[in-house]
Amino acid sequence: MDERRVEALEGEVGQLRADVGSMNERISAIEGRFENLKDMMKKMIEMQSKASPAIPTVEPKGKKILEMMRKLI
């Protein structure tokens, strides 16, 4: 009886390890997407700061967003 219980627990532990591995892969993919988004935001801010004075720049509603984006640079 104890052997069956140990085998069952080993199976559950194996499943948990597989689930955690899958979650880690998802988290890594999401982190990569955030890094790409961060890079795009930096480029947009750079382009906006280099824009010709003749071209009006549009700031988002609420300066907090723009300030947060500048902190990323």
N, CA, C, O and CB atoms as a CASP TS submission, in Angstrom:
PFRMAT TS
TARGET T0000
AUTHOR 0000-0000-0000
METHOD Language model
MODEL 1
PARENT N/A
ATOM      1  N   MET     1       0.823  -1.187   0.000  1.00  0.00           N
ATOM      2  CA  MET     1       0.000   0.000   0.000  1.00  0.00           C
ATOM      3  C   MET     1       0.869   1.253   0.000  1.00  0.00           C
ATOM      4  O   MET     1       0.588   2.218  -0.711  1.00  0.00           O
ATOM      5  CB  MET     1      -0.937  -0.003   1.202  1.00  0.00           C
ATOM      6  N   ASP     2       1.922   1.224   0.803  1.00  0.00           N
ATOM      7  CA  ASP     2       2.798   2.383   0.854  1.00  0.00           C
ATOM      8  C   ASP     2       3.488   2.623  -0.485  1.00  0.00           C
ATOM      9  O   ASP     2       3.718   3.765  -0.882  1.00  0.00           O
ATOM     10  CB  ASP     2       3.835   2.207   1.951  1.00  0.00           C
ATOM     11  N   GLU     3       3.814   1.526  -1.176  1.00  0.00           N
ATOM     12  CA  GLU     3       4.459   1.666  -2.490  1.00  0.00           C
ATOM     13  C   GLU     3       3.557   2.395  -3.471  1.00  0.00           C
ATOM     14  O   GLU     3       4.009   3.266  -4.214  1.00  0.00           O
ATOM     15  CB  GLU     3       4.834   0.292  -3.053  1.00  0.00           C
ATOM     16  N   ARG     4       2.279   2.035  -3.470  1.00  0.00           N
ATOM     17  CA  ARG     4       1.324   2.690  -4.367  1.00  0.00           C
ATOM     18  C   ARG     4       1.209   4.181  -4.037  1.00  0.00           C
ATOM     19  O   ARG     4       1.135   5.034  -4.922  1.00  0.00           O
ATOM     20  CB  ARG     4      -0.063   2.012  -4.268  1.00  0.00           C
ATOM     21  N   ARG     5       1.198   4.457  -2.756  1.00  0.00           N
ATOM     22  CA  ARG     5       1.074   5.856  -2.334  1.00  0.00           C
ATOM     23  C   ARG     5       2.308   6.662  -2.766  1.00  0.00           C
ATOM     24  O   ARG     5       2.189   7.796  -3.231  1.00  0.00           O
ATOM     25  CB  ARG     5       0.887   5.944  -0.797  1.00  0.00           C
ATOM     26  N   VAL     6       3.482   6.063  -2.607  1.00  0.00           N
ATOM     27  CA  VAL     6       4.723   6.720  -3.024  1.00  0.00           C
ATOM     28  C   VAL     6       4.711   6.940  -4.538  1.00  0.00           C
ATOM     29  O   VAL     6       5.079   8.012  -5.017  1.00  0.00           O
ATOM     30  CB  VAL     6       5.959   5.876  -2.606  1.00  0.00           C
ATOM     31  N   GLU     7       4.290   5.929  -5.278  1.00  0.00           N
ATOM     32  CA  GLU     7       4.223   6.049  -6.733  1.00  0.00           C
ATOM     33  C   GLU     7       3.251   7.149  -7.147  1.00  0.00           C
ATOM     34  O   GLU     7       3.523   7.912  -8.073  1.00  0.00           O
ATOM     35  CB  GLU     7       3.805   4.714  -7.362  1.00  0.00           C
ATOM     36  N   ALA     8       2.122   7.225  -6.456  1.00  0.00           N
ATOM     37  CA  ALA     8       1.134   8.257  -6.772  1.00  0.00           C
ATOM     38  C   ALA     8       1.708   9.641  -6.488  1.00  0.00           C
ATOM     39  O   ALA     8       1.544  10.570  -7.280  1.00  0.00           O
ATOM     40  CB  ALA     8      -0.162   8.037  -5.963  1.00  0.00           C
ATOM     41  N   LEU     9       2.379   9.764  -5.353  1.00  0.00           N
ATOM     42  CA  LEU     9       2.983  11.051  -5.005  1.00  0.00           C
ATOM     43  C   LEU     9       4.097  11.430  -5.984  1.00  0.00           C
ATOM     44  O   LEU     9       4.239  12.598  -6.345  1.00  0.00           O
ATOM     45  CB  LEU     9       3.536  11.007  -3.574  1.00  0.00           C
ATOM     46  N   GLU    10       4.877  10.451  -6.408  1.00  0.00           N
ATOM     47  CA  GLU    10       5.931  10.707  -7.391  1.00  0.00           C
ATOM     48  C   GLU    10       5.326  11.192  -8.710  1.00  0.00           C
ATOM     49  O   GLU    10       5.860  12.088  -9.364  1.00  0.00           O
ATOM     50  CB  GLU    10       6.774   9.433  -7.624  1.00  0.00           C
ATOM     51  N   GLY    11       4.214  10.587  -9.079  1.00  0.00           N
ATOM     52  CA  GLY    11       3.527  11.013 -10.295  1.00  0.00           C
ATOM     53  C   GLY    11       3.020  12.450 -10.182  1.00  0.00           C
ATOM     54  O   GLY    11       3.120  13.231 -11.128  1.00  0.00           O
ATOM     55  N   GLU    12       2.479  12.786  -9.017  1.00  0.00           N
ATOM     56  CA  GLU    12       1.991  14.152  -8.799  1.00  0.00           C
ATOM     57  C   GLU    12       3.134  15.155  -8.818  1.00  0.00           C
ATOM     58  O   GLU    12       3.002  16.246  -9.372  1.00  0.00           O
ATOM     59  CB  GLU    12       1.238  14.246  -7.469  1.00  0.00           C
ATOM     60  N   VAL    13       4.248  14.785  -8.216  1.00  0.00           N
ATOM     61  CA  VAL    13       5.418  15.665  -8.209  1.00  0.00           C
ATOM     62  C   VAL    13       5.918  15.870  -9.647  1.00  0.00           C
ATOM     63  O   VAL    13       6.276  16.980 -10.039  1.00  0.00           O
ATOM     64  CB  VAL    13       6.551  15.072  -7.309  1.00  0.00           C
ATOM     65  N   GLY    14       5.934  14.802 -10.404  1.00  0.00           N
ATOM     66  CA  GLY    14       6.344  14.911 -11.810  1.00  0.00           C
ATOM     67  C   GLY    14       5.430  15.836 -12.591  1.00  0.00           C
ATOM     68  O   GLY    14       5.895  16.635 -13.404  1.00  0.00           O
ATOM     69  N   GLN    15       4.139  15.731 -12.349  1.00  0.00           N
ATOM     70  CA  GLN    15       3.174  16.597 -13.036  1.00  0.00           C
ATOM     71  C   GLN    15       3.377  18.049 -12.616  1.00  0.00           C
ATOM     72  O   GLN    15       3.330  18.951 -13.453  1.00  0.00           O
ATOM     73  CB  GLN    15       1.722  16.148 -12.734  1.00  0.00           C
ATOM     74  N   LEU    16       3.603  18.277 -11.328  1.00  0.00           N
ATOM     75  CA  LEU    16       3.846  19.637 -10.843  1.00  0.00           C
ATOM     76  C   LEU    16       5.099  20.233 -11.478  1.00  0.00           C
ATOM     77  O   LEU    16       5.109  21.405 -11.855  1.00  0.00           O
ATOM     78  CB  LEU    16       3.979  19.643  -9.315  1.00  0.00           C
ATOM     79  N   ARG    17       6.145  19.434 -11.597  1.00  0.00           N
ATOM     80  CA  ARG    17       7.383  19.910 -12.240  1.00  0.00           C
ATOM     81  C   ARG    17       7.117  20.290 -13.696  1.00  0.00           C
ATOM     82  O   ARG    17       7.602  21.317 -14.171  1.00  0.00           O
ATOM     83  CB  ARG    17       8.491  18.827 -12.167  1.00  0.00           C
ATOM     84  N   ALA    18       6.358  19.475 -14.390  1.00  0.00           N
ATOM     85  CA  ALA    18       6.023  19.772 -15.783  1.00  0.00           C
ATOM     86  C   ALA    18       5.208  21.062 -15.879  1.00  0.00           C
ATOM     87  O   ALA    18       5.444  21.889 -16.760  1.00  0.00           O
ATOM     88  CB  ALA    18       5.242  18.600 -16.412  1.00  0.00           C
ATOM     89  N   ASP    19       4.249  21.226 -14.968  1.00  0.00           N
ATOM     90  CA  ASP    19       3.423  22.439 -14.957  1.00  0.00           C
ATOM     91  C   ASP    19       4.262  23.677 -14.687  1.00  0.00           C
ATOM     92  O   ASP    19       4.087  24.704 -15.343  1.00  0.00           O
ATOM     93  CB  ASP    19       2.316  22.323 -13.908  1.00  0.00           C
ATOM     94  N   VAL    20       5.177  23.586 -13.721  1.00  0.00           N
ATOM     95  CA  VAL    20       6.045  24.720 -13.392  1.00  0.00           C
ATOM     96  C   VAL    20       6.950  25.045 -14.579  1.00  0.00           C
ATOM     97  O   VAL    20       7.173  26.216 -14.886  1.00  0.00           O
ATOM     98  CB  VAL    20       6.895  24.413 -12.130  1.00  0.00           C
ATOM     99  N   GLY    21       7.462  24.034 -15.234  1.00  0.00           N
ATOM    100  CA  GLY    21       8.302  24.256 -16.416  1.00  0.00           C
ATOM    101  C   GLY    21       7.537  24.982 -17.507  1.00  0.00           C
ATOM    102  O   GLY    21       8.063  25.891 -18.149  1.00  0.00           O
ATOM    103  N   SER    22       6.298  24.578 -17.712  1.00  0.00           N
ATOM    104  CA  SER    22       5.451  25.231 -18.711  1.00  0.00           C
ATOM    105  C   SER    22       5.188  26.683 -18.334  1.00  0.00           C
ATOM    106  O   SER    22       5.212  27.568 -19.190  1.00  0.00           O
ATOM    107  CB  SER    22       4.124  24.478 -18.865  1.00  0.00           C
ATOM    108  N   MET    23       4.937  26.923 -17.056  1.00  0.00           N
ATOM    109  CA  MET    23       4.695  28.293 -16.590  1.00  0.00           C
ATOM    110  C   MET    23       5.943  29.151 -16.758  1.00  0.00           C
ATOM    111  O   MET    23       5.845  30.320 -17.130  1.00  0.00           O
ATOM    112  CB  MET    23       4.249  28.292 -15.116  1.00  0.00           C
ATOM    113  N   ASN    24       7.102  28.588 -16.490  1.00  0.00           N
ATOM    114  CA  ASN    24       8.349  29.333 -16.659  1.00  0.00           C
ATOM    115  C   ASN    24       8.555  29.731 -18.116  1.00  0.00           C
ATOM    116  O   ASN    24       9.016  30.836 -18.402  1.00  0.00           O
ATOM    117  CB  ASN    24       9.539  28.503 -16.166  1.00  0.00           C
ATOM    118  N   GLU    25       8.215  28.836 -19.032  1.00  0.00           N
ATOM    119  CA  GLU    25       8.332  29.152 -20.456  1.00  0.00           C
ATOM    120  C   GLU    25       7.397  30.302 -20.829  1.00  0.00           C
ATOM    121  O   GLU    25       7.778  31.203 -21.577  1.00  0.00           O
ATOM    122  CB  GLU    25       8.018  27.909 -21.313  1.00  0.00           C
ATOM    123  N   ARG    26       6.177  30.265 -20.307  1.00  0.00           N
ATOM    124  CA  ARG    26       5.217  31.347 -20.578  1.00  0.00           C
ATOM    125  C   ARG    26       5.711  32.674 -20.028  1.00  0.00           C
ATOM    126  O   ARG    26       5.626  33.705 -20.695  1.00  0.00           O
ATOM    127  CB  ARG    26       3.849  31.014 -19.975  1.00  0.00           C
ATOM    128  N   ILE    27       6.230  32.639 -18.802  1.00  0.00           N
ATOM    129  CA  ILE    27       6.734  33.858 -18.171  1.00  0.00           C
ATOM    130  C   ILE    27       7.894  34.431 -18.986  1.00  0.00           C
ATOM    131  O   ILE    27       7.977  35.644 -19.181  1.00  0.00           O
ATOM    132  CB  ILE    27       7.182  33.575 -16.716  1.00  0.00           C
ATOM    133  N   SER    28       8.774  33.577 -19.455  1.00  0.00           N
ATOM    134  CA  SER    28       9.900  34.037 -20.266  1.00  0.00           C
ATOM    135  C   SER    28       9.411  34.695 -21.552  1.00  0.00           C
ATOM    136  O   SER    28       9.943  35.724 -21.969  1.00  0.00           O
ATOM    137  CB  SER    28      10.838  32.866 -20.595  1.00  0.00           C
ATOM    138  N   ALA    29       8.413  34.110 -22.169  1.00  0.00           N
ATOM    139  CA  ALA    29       7.866  34.679 -23.401  1.00  0.00           C
ATOM    140  C   ALA    29       7.239  36.045 -23.131  1.00  0.00           C
ATOM    141  O   ALA    29       7.407  36.978 -23.916  1.00  0.00           O
ATOM    142  CB  ALA    29       6.824  33.728 -24.019  1.00  0.00           C
ATOM    143  N   ILE    30       6.524  36.157 -22.026  1.00  0.00           N
ATOM    144  CA  ILE    30       5.890  37.435 -21.671  1.00  0.00           C
ATOM    145  C   ILE    30       6.961  38.482 -21.372  1.00  0.00           C
ATOM    146  O   ILE    30       6.833  39.633 -21.789  1.00  0.00           O
ATOM    147  CB  ILE    30       4.944  37.262 -20.447  1.00  0.00           C
ATOM    148  N   GLU    31       8.011  38.093 -20.654  1.00  0.00           N
ATOM    149  CA  GLU    31       9.097  39.028 -20.356  1.00  0.00           C
ATOM    150  C   GLU    31       9.731  39.534 -21.649  1.00  0.00           C
ATOM    151  O   GLU    31      10.060  40.715 -21.765  1.00  0.00           O
ATOM    152  CB  GLU    31      10.164  38.357 -19.461  1.00  0.00           C
ATOM    153  N   GLY    32       9.901  38.642 -22.614  1.00  0.00           N
ATOM    154  CA  GLY    32      10.453  39.036 -23.911  1.00  0.00           C
ATOM    155  C   GLY    32       9.572  40.048 -24.607  1.00  0.00           C
ATOM    156  O   GLY    32      10.069  41.001 -25.207  1.00  0.00           O
ATOM    157  N   ARG    33       8.273  39.851 -24.532  1.00  0.00           N
ATOM    158  CA  ARG    33       7.344  40.798 -25.146  1.00  0.00           C
ATOM    159  C   ARG    33       7.420  42.160 -24.478  1.00  0.00           C
ATOM    160  O   ARG    33       7.360  43.187 -25.154  1.00  0.00           O
ATOM    161  CB  ARG    33       5.919  40.265 -25.076  1.00  0.00           C
ATOM    162  N   PHE    34       7.553  42.178 -23.146  1.00  0.00           N
ATOM    163  CA  PHE    34       7.675  43.446 -22.437  1.00  0.00           C
ATOM    164  C   PHE    34       8.970  44.157 -22.805  1.00  0.00           C
ATOM    165  O   PHE    34       8.990  45.382 -22.931  1.00  0.00           O
ATOM    166  CB  PHE    34       7.611  43.220 -20.929  1.00  0.00           C
ATOM    167  N   GLU    35      10.053  43.402 -22.979  1.00  0.00           N
ATOM    168  CA  GLU    35      11.315  44.013 -23.398  1.00  0.00           C
ATOM    169  C   GLU    35      11.168  44.651 -24.776  1.00  0.00           C
ATOM    170  O   GLU    35      11.661  45.755 -25.011  1.00  0.00           O
ATOM    171  CB  GLU    35      12.446  42.965 -23.414  1.00  0.00           C
ATOM    172  N   ASN    36      10.485  43.951 -25.689  1.00  0.00           N
ATOM    173  CA  ASN    36      10.259  44.507 -27.019  1.00  0.00           C
ATOM    174  C   ASN    36       9.413  45.775 -26.939  1.00  0.00           C
ATOM    175  O   ASN    36       9.698  46.758 -27.623  1.00  0.00           O
ATOM    176  CB  ASN    36       9.578  43.471 -27.925  1.00  0.00           C
ATOM    177  N   LEU    37       8.391  45.755 -26.117  1.00  0.00           N
ATOM    178  CA  LEU    37       7.533  46.919 -25.942  1.00  0.00           C
ATOM    179  C   LEU    37       8.328  48.085 -25.365  1.00  0.00           C
ATOM    180  O   LEU    37       8.180  49.226 -25.804  1.00  0.00           O
ATOM    181  CB  LEU    37       6.344  46.580 -25.031  1.00  0.00           C
ATOM    182  N   LYS    38       9.161  47.793 -24.391  1.00  0.00           N
ATOM    183  CA  LYS    38      10.007  48.820 -23.778  1.00  0.00           C
ATOM    184  C   LYS    38      10.926  49.448 -24.830  1.00  0.00           C
ATOM    185  O   LYS    38      11.075  50.669 -24.873  1.00  0.00           O
ATOM    186  CB  LYS    38      10.845  48.218 -22.619  1.00  0.00           C
ATOM    187  N   ASP    39      11.541  48.618 -25.674  1.00  0.00           N
ATOM    188  CA  ASP    39      12.417  49.132 -26.731  1.00  0.00           C
ATOM    189  C   ASP    39      11.647  50.005 -27.715  1.00  0.00           C
ATOM    190  O   ASP    39      12.137  51.056 -28.129  1.00  0.00           O
ATOM    191  CB  ASP    39      13.090  47.976 -27.475  1.00  0.00           C
ATOM    192  N   MET    40      10.447  49.574 -28.091  1.00  0.00           N
ATOM    193  CA  MET    40       9.634  50.374 -29.014  1.00  0.00           C
ATOM    194  C   MET    40       9.272  51.722 -28.404  1.00  0.00           C
ATOM    195  O   MET    40       9.295  52.749 -29.081  1.00  0.00           O
ATOM    196  CB  MET    40       8.359  49.616 -29.400  1.00  0.00           C
ATOM    197  N   MET    41       8.938  51.707 -27.123  1.00  0.00           N
ATOM    198  CA  MET    41       8.580  52.960 -26.455  1.00  0.00           C
ATOM    199  C   MET    41       9.777  53.913 -26.410  1.00  0.00           C
ATOM    200  O   MET    41       9.624  55.118 -26.606  1.00  0.00           O
ATOM    201  CB  MET    41       8.068  52.682 -25.027  1.00  0.00           C
ATOM    202  N   LYS    42      10.966  53.366 -26.150  1.00  0.00           N
ATOM    203  CA  LYS    42      12.173  54.192 -26.148  1.00  0.00           C
ATOM    204  C   LYS    42      12.393  54.827 -27.518  1.00  0.00           C
ATOM    205  O   LYS    42      12.692  56.017 -27.621  1.00  0.00           O
ATOM    206  CB  LYS    42      13.400  53.354 -25.747  1.00  0.00           C
ATOM    207  N   LYS    43      12.243  54.022 -28.568  1.00  0.00           N
ATOM    208  CA  LYS    43      12.434  54.534 -29.930  1.00  0.00           C
ATOM    209  C   LYS    43      11.416  55.614 -30.258  1.00  0.00           C
ATOM    210  O   LYS    43      11.746  56.611 -30.900  1.00  0.00           O
ATOM    211  CB  LYS    43      12.334  53.398 -30.950  1.00  0.00           C
ATOM    212  N   MET    44      10.191  55.419 -29.822  1.00  0.00           N
ATOM    213  CA  MET    44       9.154  56.421 -30.082  1.00  0.00           C
ATOM    214  C   MET    44       9.487  57.740 -29.391  1.00  0.00           C
ATOM    215  O   MET    44       9.303  58.811 -29.970  1.00  0.00           O
ATOM    216  CB  MET    44       7.782  55.909 -29.611  1.00  0.00           C
ATOM    217  N   ILE    45       9.970  57.663 -28.168  1.00  0.00           N
ATOM    218  CA  ILE    45      10.335  58.878 -27.438  1.00  0.00           C
ATOM    219  C   ILE    45      11.519  59.559 -28.124  1.00  0.00           C
ATOM    220  O   ILE    45      11.543  60.782 -28.263  1.00  0.00           O
ATOM    221  CB  ILE    45      10.677  58.549 -25.958  1.00  0.00           C
ATOM    222  N   GLU    46      12.498  58.763 -28.549  1.00  0.00           N
ATOM    223  CA  GLU    46      13.641  59.333 -29.261  1.00  0.00           C
ATOM    224  C   GLU    46      13.189  60.026 -30.538  1.00  0.00           C
ATOM    225  O   GLU    46      13.634  61.135 -30.835  1.00  0.00           O
ATOM    226  CB  GLU    46      14.670  58.244 -29.587  1.00  0.00           C
ATOM    227  N   MET    47      12.308  59.379 -31.294  1.00  0.00           N
ATOM    228  CA  MET    47      11.811  59.965 -32.541  1.00  0.00           C
ATOM    229  C   MET    47      11.038  61.245 -32.258  1.00  0.00           C
ATOM    230  O   MET    47      11.144  62.215 -33.009  1.00  0.00           O
ATOM    231  CB  MET    47      10.921  58.963 -33.295  1.00  0.00           C
ATOM    232  N   GLN    48      10.269  61.253 -31.191  1.00  0.00           N
ATOM    233  CA  GLN    48       9.483  62.422 -30.844  1.00  0.00           C
ATOM    234  C   GLN    48      10.402  63.576 -30.450  1.00  0.00           C
ATOM    235  O   GLN    48      10.147  64.725 -30.811  1.00  0.00           O
ATOM    236  CB  GLN    48       8.504  62.095 -29.706  1.00  0.00           C
ATOM    237  N   SER    49      11.465  63.276 -29.714  1.00  0.00           N
ATOM    238  CA  SER    49      12.369  64.342 -29.284  1.00  0.00           C
ATOM    239  C   SER    49      13.199  64.874 -30.443  1.00  0.00           C
ATOM    240  O   SER    49      13.635  66.025 -30.414  1.00  0.00           O
ATOM    241  CB  SER    49      13.287  63.841 -28.177  1.00  0.00           C
ATOM    242  N   LYS    50      13.425  64.043 -31.473  1.00  0.00           N
ATOM    243  CA  LYS    50      14.199  64.464 -32.644  1.00  0.00           C
ATOM    244  C   LYS    50      13.316  65.064 -33.735  1.00  0.00           C
ATOM    245  O   LYS    50      13.826  65.526 -34.756  1.00  0.00           O
ATOM    246  CB  LYS    50      14.974  63.285 -33.205  1.00  0.00           C
ATOM    247  N   ALA    51      12.018  65.060 -33.535  1.00  0.00           N
ATOM    248  CA  ALA    51      11.087  65.536 -34.568  1.00  0.00           C
ATOM    249  C   ALA    51      11.335  67.015 -34.863  1.00  0.00           C
ATOM    250  O   ALA    51      11.754  67.782 -33.996  1.00  0.00           O
ATOM    251  CB  ALA    51       9.616  65.315 -34.124  1.00  0.00           C
ATOM    252  N   SER    52      11.068  67.383 -36.089  1.00  0.00           N
ATOM    253  CA  SER    52      11.225  68.769 -36.524  1.00  0.00           C
ATOM    254  C   SER    52      10.256  69.649 -35.741  1.00  0.00           C
ATOM    255  O   SER    52       9.135  69.231 -35.452  1.00  0.00           O
ATOM    256  CB  SER    52      10.982  68.907 -38.058  1.00  0.00           C
ATOM    257  N   PRO    53      10.683  70.879 -35.391  1.00  0.00           N
ATOM    258  CA  PRO    53       9.774  71.779 -34.671  1.00  0.00           C
ATOM    259  C   PRO    53       8.523  72.115 -35.476  1.00  0.00           C
ATOM    260  O   PRO    53       7.496  72.493 -34.911  1.00  0.00           O
ATOM    261  CB  PRO    53      10.498  73.059 -34.305  1.00  0.00           C
ATOM    262  N   ALA    54       8.613  71.977 -36.793  1.00  0.00           N
ATOM    263  CA  ALA    54       7.459  72.256 -37.636  1.00  0.00           C
ATOM    264  C   ALA    54       6.382  71.182 -37.484  1.00  0.00           C
ATOM    265  O   ALA    54       5.208  71.419 -37.770  1.00  0.00           O
ATOM    266  CB  ALA    54       7.888  72.365 -39.094  1.00  0.00           C
ATOM    267  N   ILE    55       6.796  70.013 -37.037  1.00  0.00           N
ATOM    268  CA  ILE    55       5.847  68.921 -36.843  1.00  0.00           C
ATOM    269  C   ILE    55       5.440  68.925 -35.376  1.00  0.00           C
ATOM    270  O   ILE    55       6.271  68.673 -34.504  1.00  0.00           O
ATOM    271  CB  ILE    55       6.463  67.534 -37.264  1.00  0.00           C
ATOM    272  N   PRO    56       4.180  69.206 -35.093  1.00  0.00           N
ATOM    273  CA  PRO    56       3.776  69.244 -33.684  1.00  0.00           C
ATOM    274  C   PRO    56       3.835  67.853 -33.061  1.00  0.00           C
ATOM    275  O   PRO    56       3.443  66.860 -33.674  1.00  0.00           O
ATOM    276  CB  PRO    56       2.359  69.823 -33.545  1.00  0.00           C
ATOM    277  N   THR    57       4.319  67.808 -31.862  1.00  0.00           N
ATOM    278  CA  THR    57       4.345  66.534 -31.137  1.00  0.00           C
ATOM    279  C   THR    57       3.119  66.475 -30.237  1.00  0.00           C
ATOM    280  O   THR    57       2.693  67.479 -29.665  1.00  0.00           O
ATOM    281  CB  THR    57       5.665  66.374 -30.300  1.00  0.00           C
ATOM    282  N   VAL    58       2.579  65.304 -30.129  1.00  0.00           N
ATOM    283  CA  VAL    58       1.371  65.120 -29.343  1.00  0.00           C
ATOM    284  C   VAL    58       1.746  64.382 -28.069  1.00  0.00           C
ATOM    285  O   VAL    58       2.297  63.282 -28.109  1.00  0.00           O
ATOM    286  CB  VAL    58       0.279  64.347 -30.145  1.00  0.00           C
ATOM    287  N   GLU    59       1.442  64.996 -26.957  1.00  0.00           N
ATOM    288  CA  GLU    59       1.682  64.322 -25.686  1.00  0.00           C
ATOM    289  C   GLU    59       0.416  63.577 -25.291  1.00  0.00           C
ATOM    290  O   GLU    59      -0.693  64.052 -25.535  1.00  0.00           O
ATOM    291  CB  GLU    59       2.105  65.336 -24.578  1.00  0.00           C
ATOM    292  N   PRO    60       0.582  62.429 -24.690  1.00  0.00           N
ATOM    293  CA  PRO    60      -0.606  61.693 -24.250  1.00  0.00           C
ATOM    294  C   PRO    60      -1.335  62.466 -23.162  1.00  0.00           C
ATOM    295  O   PRO    60      -0.759  63.297 -22.461  1.00  0.00           O
ATOM    296  CB  PRO    60      -0.223  60.291 -23.742  1.00  0.00           C
ATOM    297  N   LYS    61      -2.603  62.165 -23.049  1.00  0.00           N
ATOM    298  CA  LYS    61      -3.377  62.789 -21.977  1.00  0.00           C
ATOM    299  C   LYS    61      -2.773  62.354 -20.654  1.00  0.00           C
ATOM    300  O   LYS    61      -2.585  61.162 -20.410  1.00  0.00           O
ATOM    301  CB  LYS    61      -4.896  62.405 -22.061  1.00  0.00           C
ATOM    302  N   GLY    62      -2.480  63.293 -19.829  1.00  0.00           N
ATOM    303  CA  GLY    62      -1.855  62.975 -18.550  1.00  0.00           C
ATOM    304  C   GLY    62      -0.362  62.846 -18.721  1.00  0.00           C
ATOM    305  O   GLY    62       0.104  61.957 -19.433  1.00  0.00           O
ATOM    306  N   LYS    63       0.382  63.697 -18.094  1.00  0.00           N
ATOM    307  CA  LYS    63       1.831  63.698 -18.257  1.00  0.00           C
ATOM    308  C   LYS    63       2.502  62.531 -17.554  1.00  0.00           C
ATOM    309  O   LYS    63       3.683  62.271 -17.786  1.00  0.00           O
ATOM    310  CB  LYS    63       2.401  64.986 -17.743  1.00  0.00           C
ATOM    311  N   LYS    64       1.778  61.828 -16.705  1.00  0.00           N
ATOM    312  CA  LYS    64       2.368  60.700 -15.986  1.00  0.00           C
ATOM    313  C   LYS    64       2.843  59.620 -16.954  1.00  0.00           C
ATOM    314  O   LYS    64       3.894  59.017 -16.738  1.00  0.00           O
ATOM    315  CB  LYS    64       1.356  60.111 -14.995  1.00  0.00           C
ATOM    316  N   ILE    65       2.089  59.374 -18.005  1.00  0.00           N
ATOM    317  CA  ILE    65       2.465  58.336 -18.975  1.00  0.00           C
ATOM    318  C   ILE    65       3.777  58.713 -19.638  1.00  0.00           C
ATOM    319  O   ILE    65       4.680  57.883 -19.749  1.00  0.00           O
ATOM    320  CB  ILE    65       1.354  58.139 -20.044  1.00  0.00           C
ATOM    321  N   LEU    66       3.890  59.963 -20.080  1.00  0.00           N
ATOM    322  CA  LEU    66       5.104  60.418 -20.743  1.00  0.00           C
ATOM    323  C   LEU    66       6.290  60.366 -19.786  1.00  0.00           C
ATOM    324  O   LEU    66       7.392  59.991 -20.189  1.00  0.00           O
ATOM    325  CB  LEU    66       4.918  61.839 -21.284  1.00  0.00           C
ATOM    326  N   GLU    67       6.082  60.732 -18.543  1.00  0.00           N
ATOM    327  CA  GLU    67       7.156  60.690 -17.558  1.00  0.00           C
ATOM    328  C   GLU    67       7.604  59.246 -17.301  1.00  0.00           C
ATOM    329  O   GLU    67       8.797  58.977 -17.164  1.00  0.00           O
ATOM    330  CB  GLU    67       6.701  61.351 -16.244  1.00  0.00           C
ATOM    331  N   MET    68       6.657  58.338 -17.240  1.00  0.00           N
ATOM    332  CA  MET    68       6.999  56.933 -17.023  1.00  0.00           C
ATOM    333  C   MET    68       7.804  56.404 -18.208  1.00  0.00           C
ATOM    334  O   MET    68       8.763  55.654 -18.023  1.00  0.00           O
ATOM    335  CB  MET    68       5.720  56.083 -16.814  1.00  0.00           C
ATOM    336  N   MET    69       7.418  56.792 -19.420  1.00  0.00           N
ATOM    337  CA  MET    69       8.127  56.327 -20.603  1.00  0.00           C
ATOM    338  C   MET    69       9.544  56.893 -20.624  1.00  0.00           C
ATOM    339  O   MET    69      10.479  56.192 -21.012  1.00  0.00           O
ATOM    340  CB  MET    69       7.368  56.726 -21.882  1.00  0.00           C
ATOM    341  N   ARG    70       9.715  58.131 -20.220  1.00  0.00           N
ATOM    342  CA  ARG    70      11.052  58.734 -20.200  1.00  0.00           C
ATOM    343  C   ARG    70      11.942  58.075 -19.165  1.00  0.00           C
ATOM    344  O   ARG    70      13.155  58.001 -19.361  1.00  0.00           O
ATOM    345  CB  ARG    70      10.960  60.228 -19.922  1.00  0.00           C
ATOM    346  N   LYS    71      11.381  57.599 -18.078  1.00  0.00           N
ATOM    347  CA  LYS    71      12.171  56.925 -17.048  1.00  0.00           C
ATOM    348  C   LYS    71      12.754  55.616 -17.568  1.00  0.00           C
ATOM    349  O   LYS    71      13.787  55.157 -17.081  1.00  0.00           O
ATOM    350  CB  LYS    71      11.315  56.659 -15.808  1.00  0.00           C
ATOM    351  N   LEU    72      12.096  55.020 -18.550  1.00  0.00           N
ATOM    352  CA  LEU    72      12.575  53.761 -19.110  1.00  0.00           C
ATOM    353  C   LEU    72      13.844  53.927 -19.925  1.00  0.00           C
ATOM    354  O   LEU    72      14.594  52.972 -20.127  1.00  0.00           O
ATOM    355  CB  LEU    72      11.510  53.144 -19.965  1.00  0.00           C
ATOM    356  N   ILE    73      14.074  55.130 -20.384  1.00  0.00           N
ATOM    357  CA  ILE    73      15.247  55.370 -21.243  1.00  0.00           C
ATOM    358  C   ILE    73      16.518  55.357 -20.470  1.00  0.00           C
ATOM    359  O   ILE    73      17.592  55.542 -21.044  1.00  0.00           O
ATOM    360  CB  ILE    73      15.125  56.679 -21.962  1.00  0.00           C
TER
END
